[in-house]
Amino acid sequence: MAKNKEKESVLAMVEKSKLPKLTLIAARKNVGLTQVNAAKMLKVSVTTLKNWEKGATYPNQPEIERICHLYNVCYDCLNFLPKNFA
């Protein structure tokens, strides 16, 4: 029985890795928020949100949790790298 649970766990990880990655901009737009509204709801400045969205700076763990909750996405679905990252 332990092998079945282990197999299920591995399959779950494989399936999770197939999730599409969304940029912070796409995730925000998917829930219909402007930068101003999202920044207010995340309790950060618009400048901070803009920097996260362009990959200049990155949110910390509590901020990531608020982003995931507000944008209704899991952490694994988010791409925090800038668009031009090679």
N, C-alpha and C positions, 0 to 999 in steps of 0.2 A: 504494500500500500504506500510506503514511503516513496518508492520509485515513481508511482503515478503522480504524487504531489509534486515531486521534483520535476517531472516531465511537464506538468501543467504550468509550473512556475517558469520554466524555460520557454515554453510556448507563449506565455503571457508577455515575457520580455521581448520575444521576437516580434509579436504582434504590436507591442507598444512602439518598437523602433520604426514601424511602418507608418506611424502617424505623420500626417503632413506637418511641416514646420511653418508657423506663421510669424511674420515680423511683428513687432509691437504695433506698428502702424496699422497693419492689416487686422490684427486682433481688435484694436480700438475701433476701427471703422466698422468691423463686423457687428459690433454692438451699438453702432450709431452714435458714438461719442466724438465730440470735438476735442482738440488738445486742451482747451480751457476747461471744459466740463470734466474730462478725465483727470486732469491735474488736481482740480478741486476735490474730486471724490477720492483720489489717492493721497490727498494731503501733502502734495509737493508743488513746487512752482512749475509754471509752464516751461520755463527754461530747463529745469531738471528733466521733465518729460521729453522735451525736444532732444536733449542730449542722450537720453536712453534710446530714443527712437532712431537716432543716427549713429549710435554705437560709440559716441564720444566718452560716455560714462555708463556705468552699469548699476542697476538697483541692488540693494542688499537683500538678504533673505526675507525679512518682514515685508519689505516693499514688493518683492516677487510674489509673496503670498497674497498681498492685496491686489496686485495686477491680475493674478490667476482668478481670484474671486470676482473681481469687477468685470473682467473680460470673458468670464465663464470658459476658461481653457485650463488645461493641465500644464504643468511646467514643461513636460516633455514635448508639448506642441509648440512651444515658443522658441524663436530663433533670436538670440540677443546680439548676433554679429551684424555688422554693417553690411549693406547690400553688396558692396564692392570687395568684400573679404574673399581672398583667393585661397 
